[in-house]
Amino acid sequence: GRYYPWITIIDDAGNKLDKVTARDNVFDLVIEAGELGTLQVKNEMLGSAIFVAGPVKLIQVGDDLISAISITGPFGNLKSLKVGGDLGTPVGGEVLVDGQVGKIAVGGDFLADFYLNYYPQPVTPGNPQGGFVAYPGREGIELKSLVVGGQIRGIGHIGGDVGLISSGGEFGVPGSLLHVYGDLAVFNVGSKKSMAEQL
């Protein structure tokens, strides 16, 4: 397929970008918006950066998604993220959300870094190592479901309660970790069901 490189869409931080659709592959896309309705990519989305200072309804990628997604602010909620292939690589890809997440569904492997209500702390004389801290920010479940058809091998920090984490394949590798700073209702590793049956 073809790639569409060096596309930048910058919307005023207070405005909504309703819909972005790509009928092939996307490389090096940059979106900055106050709110995003839907972003749909038919095939791969690589080397891109999505920065939204508010809610996002849907990000859907038909194949691999190897990019940075940052959804921030007091209304920085992600309703749905659907990826047909892999999310991230062992050395790239990040999803950061300040609010609540509805569903994340990945058909392949989950290899990205995932930060939900988990923030970096500055290096100061009293905190020379810097580090991170979890901030469960909302009432209720911060992550409704994370369903992965393949393996979960990324790094995750979730500040708040989780409904479901399901890995169709192996979970974790030496050096990877998943911290849930809240309640985790259901945790499944290995599934006899197909991805469609799990959703």
C-alpha positions in Angstrom: 0.0 0.0 0.0 0.9 3.7 -0.2 2.0 5.9 2.6 0.9 9.4 3.1 3.9 11.2 4.8 4.3 14.5 6.6 0.7 15.4 7.2 0.1 17.8 10.0 -3.4 18.7 11.3 -3.3 21.4 14.0 -6.6 22.4 15.4 -6.9 25.2 18.0 -6.7 23.5 21.4 -10.3 24.5 22.2 -11.8 23.1 19.0 -13.1 19.7 18.0 -11.7 17.8 15.0 -14.7 15.6 14.0 -13.3 13.0 11.7 -10.0 12.0 10.1 -10.1 9.0 7.6 -7.2 7.5 5.7 -8.0 4.8 3.1 -4.5 3.4 3.1 -1.3 3.6 5.3 -0.3 6.6 7.3 3.2 7.7 8.3 4.3 10.7 10.2 0.9 12.1 10.9 0.7 14.8 13.6 -2.7 15.8 15.1 -3.1 18.5 17.8 -6.7 19.2 18.8 -8.9 20.0 21.8 -11.3 17.1 21.0 -11.2 14.3 18.5 -14.3 12.5 17.2 -12.9 9.6 15.1 -9.6 8.7 13.5 -9.8 5.8 11.2 -6.9 4.3 9.2 -7.5 1.4 6.9 -4.0 -0.2 7.2 -0.9 0.8 9.2 -0.3 4.0 11.2 3.5 4.4 11.8 5.7 7.2 13.3 2.7 9.4 14.1 1.8 11.6 17.1 -1.7 12.3 18.2 -2.1 15.0 20.9 -5.6 15.7 22.1 -6.4 18.0 25.1 -9.9 16.5 25.6 -12.1 13.5 24.8 -11.6 11.1 22.0 -14.4 8.9 20.7 -12.6 6.4 18.5 -9.2 5.6 17.1 -9.3 2.6 14.8 -6.4 1.2 12.8 -6.8 -1.8 10.5 -3.2 -3.1 10.9 -0.2 -2.1 13.1 -0.3 1.1 15.2 3.3 2.2 16.1 2.9 5.8 17.2 2.4 8.1 20.3 -1.1 8.9 21.5 -1.5 11.4 24.3 -5.0 12.3 25.5 -4.8 14.8 28.3 -6.7 17.4 30.4 -9.6 17.2 32.8 -11.8 15.6 30.1 -9.1 13.5 28.5 -11.2 10.3 28.1 -10.7 7.7 25.4 -13.9 5.8 24.5 -12.5 3.2 22.2 -9.1 2.2 20.7 -9.2 -0.6 18.1 -6.1 -2.0 16.4 -6.2 -4.9 13.9 -2.5 -5.7 14.2 0.1 -4.9 16.8 0.1 -1.9 19.1 3.7 -0.7 19.4 7.0 -2.5 19.2 9.5 -3.6 21.8 11.2 -0.2 21.4 8.4 2.2 20.3 4.8 3.2 20.8 3.1 4.9 23.7 -0.5 5.5 24.9 -1.0 8.1 27.6 -4.5 8.9 28.9 -5.4 11.4 31.7 -9.0 10.2 32.2 -11.1 7.1 31.7 -10.8 4.5 28.9 -13.7 2.5 27.6 -12.3 -0.4 25.5 -8.9 -1.1 24.0 -9.0 -4.1 21.6 -5.8 -5.3 19.9 -5.9 -8.1 17.3 -2.1 -8.8 17.5 0.4 -8.1 20.3 0.3 -5.3 22.8 3.9 -4.0 22.9 3.5 -0.3 23.7 4.0 1.6 26.9 0.6 2.4 28.5 0.1 5.1 31.1 -3.4 5.8 32.5 -3.7 8.4 35.2 0.0 8.0 35.9 2.3 11.0 35.7 6.0 11.8 35.7 7.3 13.6 38.7 10.1 16.3 38.3 13.6 15.8 39.6 14.0 18.0 42.7 16.4 18.1 45.6 13.8 16.2 47.7 13.1 13.8 44.9 16.4 13.3 43.1 15.2 10.2 41.1 12.1 11.8 39.7 9.8 8.9 39.0 6.1 8.6 38.5 2.9 8.7 40.6 -0.5 7.3 40.1 -3.6 9.6 40.3 -6.9 7.7 40.1 -8.8 10.7 38.9 -12.4 9.7 38.5 -15.2 7.7 40.3 -15.8 4.3 38.8 -13.6 2.2 36.5 -10.7 3.9 34.8 -10.2 1.1 32.3 -13.3 -0.9 31.3 -11.4 -3.5 29.2 -8.1 -4.3 27.5 -8.5 -7.3 25.3 -5.5 -8.5 23.3 -5.6 -11.3 20.8 -1.9 -12.0 21.0 0.6 -11.3 23.7 0.8 -8.5 26.2 4.5 -7.5 26.6 4.4 -3.8 27.0 4.8 -1.7 30.2 1.7 -0.5 31.9 0.8 1.8 34.8 -2.9 2.2 35.5 -4.0 4.7 38.2 -7.4 3.4 39.1 -9.8 0.5 38.8 -9.9 -2.0 35.9 -12.8 -4.1 34.7 -10.9 -6.6 32.4 -7.4 -7.4 31.1 -7.3 -10.3 28.8 -4.2 -11.6 26.9 -4.9 -14.3 24.2 -1.2 -15.3 24.3 1.7 -15.0 26.8 1.8 -12.2 29.4 5.0 -10.3 30.1 8.7 -10.8 29.5 11.6 -10.3 31.9 11.8 -6.5 32.6 8.2 -5.7 31.6 5.6 -4.8 34.2 2.0 -4.0 34.8 1.0 -1.9 37.8 -2.7 -1.4 38.6 -3.2 1.1 41.4 -6.7 0.1 42.1 -9.0 -2.9 41.8 -8.6 -5.4 39.0 -11.9 -7.3 38.5 -10.9 -9.9 35.8 -7.4 -10.9 34.6 -7.2 -13.6 31.9 -4.0 -15.0 30.2 -4.4 -17.4 27.3 -7.8 -17.8 25.6 -9.5 -20.5 23.6 -11.9 -17.9 22.2 -11.3 -15.9 19.0 -10.8 -12.2 19.3 -14.3 -11.5 18.0 -15.8 -13.8 20.7 -13.9 -11.9 23.5 -15.2 -8.5 22.5 
